[in-house]
Amino acid sequence: MKKHIIPAVLLILALVLTSCSAGSPAEKKEISMYDLCAAMKNAGANLADMSYASSEDENAEELLSAIADFDYEKVESFFILYATDGSKSADEIVVVSAKDSAYTGEMTALLRNHLEYRTSLYKTYGPEQVPKLEKAKVFSEGSLAVFIAADDAPQIQNAFYTFING
C-alpha cells in the first residue's frame, strides 16, 4: 500500500506545480514605468503638450491624490501624463501599479470615478473635450490600473499591451 501512496502523492504534487499559472504579463516581470510611459506617449500622435509626474517625485503621494483618493500604502508606483494646459485639452494618461493585484480592482474603480469627475468638469468648462472623455479607456491588467483620455486612446492602449507583453 505504501508503495502506491508515495508515487501517487508525488504525481499529484507534480501536477499541482506544473498547472500553476504565472499570472498576467504585468505580474510576470518587472515593469519600467518610465519606459511604459514613453511607449504610451509615443503612440499618441495627437497628444497635447504633456507634463509628467510619477512615484519618483518628492511629493508623489500628493500628486497621485490629485487624481483620486488612493490608499498610497497599496501603490507600488505610478505615472501621470497630463495636458500642460488643461483648459485646452483633456488629454491624460494614468498608470498605477498596485503592490498586490488584489488591489487593482479598487484602483481601477477610482480611475473610473476620476473619469466621471473629469467628464462633468469638462461639460461645464470645455464641452469640446467631452467626446474624448466619452471614448476614454479605463482598464486593468495584472497589478496595473490604467486610464487613457486621448484622441489616440486605442493606439495608446495597444502600445500598453505591446509593452507589457513584449
Protein Blocks (a to p, Z undefined) as FASTA:
>chain_A
ZZmmmmmmmmmmmmmmmmpcebjfklmpccdfklmmmmmmmmmmmbccdddddfkbmklm
mmmmmmpccdfklpmbdcddddfblmloccdcdddddfbfklmmmmmmmmmmmmmmmmmm
mmmmommlmmmmmmpccddehjbccddddfklmmmmmmmmmmmmZZ
